[in-house]
């Protein structure tokens, strides 16, 4: 590489860096010129509010209990080959 080639590369790099800096500031603008307002969210705490006693009490139905229809002779395994 000749000295003339190295000088040309350095000049091209400096010109392209300056051009990209000015072009990007023109396209994207100044961040302080148009501030963005964001919503402020409440912080998460370790406090837990108990659910309403109207729905969650001792007399409520437990949806996790097994429900059998038809007594004990129901088909426990409907896809087994013995049935």
N, C-alpha and C positions, 0 to 999 in steps of 0.2 A: 504494500500500500504506500502510495506516495504521500508526501506532506500536503500536497494540494488537495488530495482526496479526503484526508482527515480534516482539514479545515472546512471543506465543503459540508461534510457530515455534521460537524459541530454547529455550523451556521444554520443548517436545515433543522437541527434539533432545537436550537434556541428560538428560531422563528416559529416552528410548529408549537412549541410550548407556550409562547406568548400569545399566539393566535388562538389556541385552545382555551387558555385562561380567559381572554376577553370574550370569546364566543360563548363560553359556558356561563359567564356572569351575565351576558346579555340574554341568553335563553332562559336561565333559571332565576334570575333576578337576585335581589338582596333579601336575605332571610329576615332581617329586622324591618323591612318595609311593609310586610304583610303578615303580622303575627297570627297564629292560629289559636283559637280558643278551644280548649278541651274540657270535657266533663270531669269533674272531680268525684271520685268514687269513695264511699266510706270504707274505712279499713276493716279487715276481717278480725273478729274477736273470738275468744274461746267460750263465750257465753252461749247457752242454748236455751231458747224459749220453749217451754213445754207446750205440746199441742193442746187444742181445745178439749175440755172435759165433755163437751157435748158429743163428740165423736169417739174419743179414746177414753173409755172407762171400763170398769169391771164387767158391765152387762153387754158390752159390744160383741159382735160376732167376730170370731177369729178366722180370717180368710185362709190361714195356712193349715187348717185342719183337713184331714182326709175325709171326703164325702163319699159314702157308699149308697148306692141306690139298689134296692132289691134284696137286701139282707146279706148273709154270709156266702151264699152259693153263687155270687156274681162272678163273671168271667174276669179273673185276675190277670191273665195273660192272653189277650185276644189273638195274638199272632203265633201262639204255640201250635205245633202240629198235632198235639193230643186232643185238642178241643173240637 
